[in-house]
């Protein structure tokens, strides 16, 4: 029996309305939970990157990549294991300001976790922590007894350890389109 692994899926796409909905429906139809989603511009002008994290078998992942790439707006989709990527998440914690000055342990937590104070005012302060999900979860557990007013965590962002040939692939596609246009 094939084992379930964590995969980071990177999709290079056009930025069209409804695409993310159609892609998530591919996972939904197979009853696969998407652990996180992040979408942004990519290193290529007018090309966007969607990054998702899922826990499935590699066989299922290959089938899903094929379905994702059949979407007209998807230029190319890749999947990688945690060992093949450099990844992180970011989180923000909103806490009462008096804790920052009255609770020495809060200052120790900030220092030991390499968190950053984003803003401080009379009512609250905001911390930002970037890193692995386990590091953010540890900081959450340490701060929780002091009363977290608000908490938010981003989806995973990742780059591969090896080169991804997306730039050269897009160059080839652009060249093919130009040739087809001239004919």
Buried (B, 14 or more C-beta within 10 A) or exposed (E): EEEEBBBBBBBBBEEEEEBBEBBBEBBEEEEBEBBBBBBEEBEBEEBBBBBBBBEBBBEBBEBBBEBBEEBEBBBBBBBBEBEBBEBBBBBBBBBBEEBBEEBEEBEEBBEEBEBEEEEEEEEBBBBEBBBEBEBBEBBBEBBEEBEBEEBEBBBBBBBBEEEBEBBEBBEEEEEEEEEEEEE
